Amino acid sequence: MKLLTYLFCLFAFHTMYSQHVYQFDCEVRYQFQSKLKNVSDTRSYLINSKDNSYYALKIPIRKNKYKLILMDYDGLIARQIFKIEELEKSGVTIALFNANSYSNPYKYQINTYDFEKHNDTLIDGKRLNTISLVSTNDQLKKNKNIGHNKYLVDPSFDFLPMLEFATAYEIWKARKNYPNGLLAQFYMFNAKNEIESSLLFKEIIYRDFKISYYNYVPKKI
């Protein structure tokens, strides 16, 4: 028994917390619709306009609660439920057991997909860059189940791209062929060219917010 106690104390002594803080400078609200899931809500993306390697998504789940999803493309995904008043503060902390390491299993897809630029779209007097994420693989193109994504971007904002899908982020990271700006509209099309889900910009709120995450890091003996 004394030996077990000693070993536990030794482990605790040689273990420390490592804190990672994600900084955000604005919250962007969208009207979200999904025909597949029959969902319609107003959700928010917390972003850092100068660092798009991570973002956080706020999804309403009950009257006064939100699911917060933190995605760090460099190796972390976390999900935790918060009350609305907690998210109105300057920051929150993700519990250790709500986070997992992340590695994009579809990173190889950057060789079979790419962004395709189209003529700008004029909406309410505002010129928006129009981009599609499409397959570049001839065999995949023959597959009738392959759809595409469409992005409308407001270039008047000096923001790095907010790319929710890991493969899209990896393509941008490798080729830098997606414009800077604020995502104004997003559409996911199926193979029949029907819209399955969409995001429509509602408002942007400039605010400083942080998400902290603590992890165990063994000390070197």
Buried (B, 14 or more C-beta within 10 A) or exposed (E): EEEEEEEEEEEEEEEEEEEBEBBBBBBBBBBBBBBEEEEEEBBBBBBBBEEBBBBBBBBBEEEEBBBBBBBBBEEBBBBBEBEEEBBEEEBBBBEEEBBEEBEBEEBEBBEBBBBBEEEBBEEEEEEBBBBBBBBEBEEBEEEEEBBBBBBBBBBEBEBBBBBBBBBBBBBBBEEEEBBBBBBBBBBBBBEEEEBBBBBBBEEBEEEEBBBEBBBEEEEEE
